[in-house]
Amino acid sequence: MESKVLAGQNFLDKLLELTGSIDDALSVAELNDMGITDDISKGNYIKAKRIVDKKTVDFFKKHQPPATAIANYVDDFTQLVIGTMVIKKNFIIG
């Protein structure tokens, strides 16, 4: 199985999403020809051979996947913030 890296995800985030655990970190890093501390770019794919904790994998299928690598998505940060809000213009309190 493999999965595309999303904005803000590091190797361990993707590993947790794919396998449900970080127990297989070294074997998955070896499978992907990388180190566990290597930076990974959004859009790359990470492969894993097995699911360790199905409940965790199912959780991330239903919810937003982990993304703790702030340095990897600084360019995408502007898409995540609200922006400027002006009372009675674009911020209306009902």
N, C-alpha and C positions, 0 to 999 in steps of 0.2 A: 504494500500500500504506500501511497505517496500523497503529499499535500502541498499546496502552494503557500509560500510564506506571505503573510499579510503585513501591512504597515505596523511597525512597533514590536514585531515578534523577534525574539532571539532564538538560538538553537534550543534552549531548555523549554521555552514556551511551546515551540512546535513539537518537541518531543512529548511533552505532557499532553498536548492536544491529540497527537497520533496514537500514543501508547497508554496514556493514563498514568504514567509514572516516569520518574527520571532514572529508574533502576538500570535501564538498558542504554544509558547515555554513551558509554564507550563503544559498544557494538554498533549503535546507530551512527555515531560519528565516523567510525571506520567504514561502514557501509556507504556513507556519503562522501568519503575521502576528505574529511575535515576534522578539526579539533572542536571540543565542546565549548571553547571560549571564542571561536572564530565568529566574526560578524557575518551575518547572512543578509542578503538584499531581498527586499520585497519583490515577489515574482518568481524567485527561485523555488525549487521543489526539494523537499526533504523526504527520504524514503525510510520506512521502518518495516521490520519483518513480522512483528507480533504485537498484539495488544496485551498489556500487563494487567490493567485495571479497567474493565469494560464499563463500570459505573462512571468513572471519570471521563472516559471517551464519550459516552452517551450524554453526559452533562454538557460538555463543550459542543456537542452537535446541536443541542437545544439552546444554548446560551452563547454569548460572545466569547470567542477563544482568548486565551491569555496573551497579553502583549505588554511586556515590561521593559522592552529595549527602547527607551525614550530617544537615545541618540540615533536610532535607525529611522525614526519617522518625524524628525524635526520639520522637514519640508511639508509633510502632510498635516502638521499640527493645526494649521489655519482652518482645515476642514472640520476640526473637532470642537472649536471654540464658538461661543455664541456671537462674538463680535461686539460692535458698539450698539448699545441700547439707549434710546431716548424716550423718556416718559411722555406719554400721550402721542407719540409718533409711531414707533415700532415696538414699544413696550407698554401695553395698555393693561391697566388694572381694572378689572370688571367690577 
